[in-house]
Amino acid sequence: MVEAAVWGLTLMSEERKLQAFVTIIVAAAAVTVVTIYFFLPPPVSSDWLIAFGTLLALGTISALLALTISEGGSSTAMDFVPHLGAVLLLGPAGTVTMTAIQQLVTEFFFMKKARQKALFNTAQVVLAAAAASMLYQAFGGQPALDSLQFTSSFPPFIIAVIGYFAVNTGAVAYAISLAREQRFVEVWREAAGGIIVFDLVMAPLAYLVAFLYVRWGSVALLSAIVPIIGLRYSYGVNIELQLLSQDLLRVLIKTLEARDQYTSGHSVRVAERSRKIAKAIGLKPRDIRLIETAALLHDIGKIDLAYGEILRQTGPLTAEQRDLIRAHPDKGVAIVSAVRSLDPEILRCIRHHHEWYDGSGYPTGIAAEQIPIGARIIMMSDSIDAMLTDRPYRKALSVDEVRQELIRNTGTQFDSIVVDATFAAGVLDDEEGRWSEIRVAQSRATVLE
């Protein structure tokens, strides 16, 4: 289950925060009332109360094992397991009530989150649980504490799972898309990412939870916390390793570039621009991450000190120096290919990031669609950074001059699709804003002097 750190988004206006908050809260309140009214629980028995309490405890423990999955603070937890287990055992009214209580207790008393964020997270999960429980019954599933027939319960359960995660991730994407003023589909793909796949694969564990209760009672059900803890731990280690790898890459690149004032921060800027352009093109989140990693590593082949001397040179290059420059993509591939965990597509992007769209680039002279889309994007980002940076042999170009260069070289050096995406992503607009801030800071410093 995904929760959004909506109130951690600094670019979100108070008006938009309120709009997202009110919409989701009102929808959740209305659905809760309708669910409880039309799907009253069966006569409350001791068995029903025990199941309710056990699932409530299991949900609370699972929520406390949540993992942070982004810099903005978005998180995922496995409390969807008892939520979906309640769909099979308690019915819509019981599921909504148990989910609401568990979320409110967890958000306010254990995690002590801010009121708006806690209420938003509770509301979107209640909506997801209500959708799942009603879909389960609509497609023939019958909640029960004493029997669970696989052939009649599992197919509607799968539909309920899909409904649960569709509403859960959809509510989160709605709030974030409203905050960023981005298309809903783009935000949904980013917010769900690989997390939705993991959650869907783990969802059958909820069926096991219900089966354990029906067969052996609450003690067996609580034993489900053991695999949940194990899965949470292994998944957490995987996420932490991925984040650590990215951090180490950035540290390595910054260390290499720190020796030269003209390239300091270059690869990080190229990676950030490449990510924006790839998103504007509409690539999948996995492909965007690969391209961002390749952009970070695209100049790793220049680790040789000879490249630093070339970059600081003010005069024309010799034939040997030109050959050395043209060799750095292959040198980079030779270096990073030793890292077996890197995707082969990263190596292709590194090798071909100096290929021109018309085939006149290097090292292989391939053209057009033969060049990986990631390499075409990195070529664009790399060129923009080179033009906007002071070099020993020239001053940096203005943003308007860079814009004209991109237009002039479309179809020769640059792919028109990538050029259009660069403009659509506002990459140069961001640079214009950044340079305006620098000029203001410089003028203030002059006045103080």
N, C-alpha and C positions, 0 to 999 in steps of 0.2 A: 504494500500500500504506500502511495506517495502522498506526502504532505508538502504544501508550498510555504516557503518563507516569504509570503507576500509583503509582510510589514517590514522586511529587511531590504526591500527594493527602494533605494534612495531616490530613484528617478520617478517614483510614482507620486502623483499629486494626491493631496488629501481628499479631493473630490472623487478621484478614481478609486482610492482605497475604500471610501464610503460606499461607492456604487457596487463594487465587488462584494463587500461585506454584506450590505443589505440584501442584494440579490440572492446570494447563497443562503443566508440565514433565513430569509422569508420563505424561500423554496423548501428548505429543510423543515421548518416549523409546520408549513402546510402539509407536506408529505407525512410528517410524523402524526399529525392529527388525523388525517385521512386513513392512514394505515391502522392506527389503533382503533378508530371508529368502525372501519369496515372489516378488519381482520382481528376481532377480539380473540384473546388467547382462550384455550379451553379452560374449563374449571381448574383453578390453580390447585395442584396437588403437591404433596411433599416431594414427589419425584421431579415435578416440573421446577419447583423452587431450587432443588439441589442441582439440577442441570443448569438452571439460570445462574446460580451462584458460582458453580464450577467454571462455566464459560466466562463469566465476568472476571474471575481470578486469573484464568489463563490469558484472557485478552489484556489485562493490566500488566501481567508479567511480560508478555510479548511486546507490548508498546514500550516498556522500559528498556527493551533491547534494540531500540531504533538506531539506524545508522544515518549519519550525515553524508549526503552524496554529492553536494556541490558547494562551491565557495559562498553562494548566497544563503546556505543554511537549509536547503530543501533536504528532506529526510525520507527514509523508507523504513517500515516496520513490518513484522510478520503477524500483527494482530488481526490481519484479514483472515487468518486460519480459524480462530474462534468465531469471528463474525459469520463466516460461511458455514461453520459447524452449526451455529445457531439457526441458520436458514433451514437446515435439515431437521433440527430437533425442536425448536421453539415456535416456529411460524413467524409471519411478518411482524405482528405486534410485539412478541417477545424479543425478536431479533433487533428491532428498532430501539426498544426500551433498553435492552442490555448494552447495545452499541453506544447509545447516548450516555448512559451512566458511566460506562468504562472510559469513554473519551473525555468526558468532563472531569472525572476523578483524576485521570492520568495527566491531562493538560494543566489543570489548575493546582492540584495538590502535590503531585510528584515532580512534574517538570517545571511547574511554576512559570508558565509562559504568560506573555502579555494577554490581556483580556480579549482584544480583537482577534489576535492570532489563534488563541485557544478556541474561541467560539467558531471562527471560520473553519479550522481543522475539524472540529466536532461536527459542524453542519454538513461539510462535504462527505464525511465518512458515513453519517446517518443517511444521507441521500443514496449513497452507494449501497448500503445495507438494505434499505427499503426497496430499491430497484431489484436487487438480487433476490430477496425473499418473495416479492410479488411475481417476478419472472418464473421462479421455481414452481409456484402454485399454478401460474397461468399455463405452463407447459406440462401439467399433469403430476407434479411432485406433491407428495403429502407429508408434511412434517409429523414426526412421531418419535416417541421416546422408547417404544418397545419393539420396533421392527424397522428394518432398512433393506428393502428389496432392490438389489443392484440394477436389474433390468428396467425397473420403473422409476428409479430415483436418480441414477447416474446421468442419463441424457439431459433431463431438466436442470440437474445440478451444474453441468457444464455451461448451459445457457445462462444460469444465474451467475456463474463465475465471470463470464464475458461481460454481463451487464454490470456487475460490481466494479470491475476495473475500468470499464468504459466511462461510467459516471465519476468514479474517483479521479482518474487522470483528466477527464474532461473538465471537471470543476476547477482543478488546479490550473489547467491550461487557460481556462476562461479568465481567471483572475490575473494570471501573469500576462496574457495577451492584452488585456485591458490596461495593465500597468505600462507595458512597453509600447503599446499601440502597434503591435505586430499581428500578422495573420494567425488565426487560431490554430490552423493545421501545422504551421511551422513551429509554434510554441509547444503544441502537443507532442510533436516528434522529439523536440529537445527535452521536454519535461519527463516524458515516459522513457525515451532512450532504450537502453538494454535492461532497465529495471523491470519493465512490464513483462519481458520475456521470462526473467527469473521468477516473478510473482505468479505468472500463469503456470509455469512448470511446478511450482510449489503448491498451487491451489489444491490438488488432489489430497494433500495432507489434511485438509479440512474434512474431506470425506472419511479419512481414516480416524480422525477425532470423533466424528459422529458414530462411526462403526464401533469404536472402542467403548463409547458410553453405552450404546444399545446392548452390547454383548457383556461388558464387565463392570459398568458403572463409573462413578466419578473418579475413583482412585486410578483406574486405567486411563481415563481421559487426561488427568493431570500428568501422567507419565509422558504425554506427548510433548511436554515442555523440554524433554531431553533432546529429541531430534531438532526442535526449534532452536535451542541454544547452540547445538552443533552446527546447524546450517547458517545461523546468524554469524557465528564465529568464522567459519570458512569463507563466507561471502564478505565479511568485514575485512578479513586479511587480504582477500583479492582486491577489494577497492583500495585499501590502504597501500598495497604494493603498486597499483596503477598510479595513484597520486604521487607516491614517492618517486617512481620512475620519471614522471613528468617534471617533478621538482629538481631531481638530480640532473636531468637533461638541461634545464634552464640554468642551473648553477654552472654546469660544465661549459655551456655556450657563453655565458657571461664572463667566465674566467678567461676563455680563449680570446674573446673580443676586447677585454679590458686592456690588452697590451697596445691597442691602436685606437687613438681618439676618433679616427674617421669611421671605424666600424663598430664602436662601442654601442651595444644595444641593438645592432642591426638585425640579427636573427630573430630576436623577440618581437621586434616591430613587424618584420616580415610574416612571422607566424600569426600575429594578431590580425593583420590585414587579410591574410590568406583565409583565416577562419570566417571573417565577415563576408568575403567574396564567395566562398563556398556555400555559406548559408543563403546568400542572395540568389545563387544559382538553383538552390533547392536540393542540394545533395543530402544523402542520409547522414544522420549523426555519426555513425561509425566512420563513414568516408571523410567527414569533416575532421574528426579526430586524427585520422591517418595523415591527412594533408597538413594539419597543424604540426604534427610531429615531424613530418618530412621538412616542413619549412624551418623548424628549429634547427634541423641538422643539415640544411642544404649546403652550407659553406664549410662543413667539418673537414673537407678535403684541403682547406687552406691552413691547416694546422702548422705546416712547414713555415719556418721563419722567413723563408725567401719571399713568401706572399706578402708579408708585412712590408718588406722593402719595396716591392712592386707597387703596393697601394700608396706608399708615401712618395713615390717617384713623381716628379713634376714634368719630366720630358717624355718623349715617345718611347714605346716599348721596343726592345730588340726582338728578333725572331724567336730566340730561345725563351724570352719572357712571355711572349704570346703563347707559345706552345705549353709553357708551364701553367698559365692561366686556364687554357683550354683543357688541361688534364685534371683540374681540381674536382669536377663531378665524378670521374671514375675513381680518383683517389678517395673521395668521400664514401663511395659505395664500398670500396675495399675495406675501409675502416669500420663502417657500421654493419657490414655483413657478418662480422664476427659475433654480433648480438643476435642469437638465434630466435629470440622472442619477437623481433621486429617483423612486421608484415612485409612480404615481398613488394607490395605496392609502394611502400615507403622508399625502398631502394630504387624503384623505377622513377619515382618523382625526383629523387635526389639526382639521379644520373641525367635526366632529361630537362632539368629546369632552365637550361640555356638554349634549348631548341627554339627556333623561330617558327612561327606558324606557316611561313612560306618555304620552309625547308633549308634556310641558309644559316641556321644556328649550329651549335656543336653540343656534344661530341660526335653524334651519329648522322646528323642532317635529316632526321625524319621530319615529317610535316603534318599539319592539320590534325585530323582525328587520330593519327598514329601516336601523337604526343599524349601522354596521360593527362587527363583533365587537371589532376593535382599539379603536375609540372607546369601546365599553362597558367594556372593560378599563381604559383610561386614565381614564375617569370614576371608576371604582372606586379606582384607585391615587391619583389626584389628591385625591379626597375624603378618603381615609384620611390622606394627608399633611397636608391642611388641618386635619383634626380633631386630629391629634397634635402640631400646631405652635402655639406661643404666637403670638397675634395682638394688635394694639394694643387691640382691643375685647373680648378674652377670653383666658383661660388655656387651655392645651392640655387636651383631654379625656384621661381615662385609657384604657387599652387596653380595659378592660371596657365603658366607656361607648361607645367606638367600635364594639365588637362589637354592642352593643344597637342602635345607630343603623343599622348595616348591616341587621340583621334587621328593624327597624321599617320601613325604607324599601325593602325588597325588593318588587319588582313596581311600584313607583312611580318612584323615582329609579334603582334598580339592577336589573339583570337577575339573576334567581334563579340562572342557570347560572354567572354570574360570581361571585356571592356564595358559592355552594357551592365553587367553585374556589379562591376566596380563603382560605376556611377550610381546604380540603384541602391547599393549598400551605403552610400554616403561616405566612402573612404576619403575622398578628397575634401569633402565638406568638413569632416572631422579634422583634417590637417589644417584647413583654413582657420578653424576655430582655435586649434592648438597654437598656430603661429600668431594669431591675433592676441592670445594671452601672453605669449612671449614678448611681443612688441610692447604691450601695455606694461609688462614687468620691467622691460628695458627702459622705457620712457620714465617710469617712476624712479628707477635707480638713477637716471640722469638728473632728474629734478632734485633728488636728495643730495647728490654730489654738489 
